Amino acid sequence: MHRTDEIVARALSIVAASKALRERQEQQRREIYGRIELASLKKPYIPKGIQLPLKLQ
């Protein structure tokens, strides 16, 4: 029975590690897509009829 307990404990630890990895990847995905969404929402407002300065220096 001792060997079976070790195998079950090892399997549970592998499942826990896999779950932690998936959660980390999901968090990274949420952060990346959140930044992309924020960048796409912020569009600069340039009123029509106003000439923007062109700084060449």
Secondary structure, 3 states (H helix, E strand, C coil): CHHHHHHHHHHHHHHHHHHHHHHHHHHHHHHHHHHHHHHHHCCCCCCCCCCCCCCCC
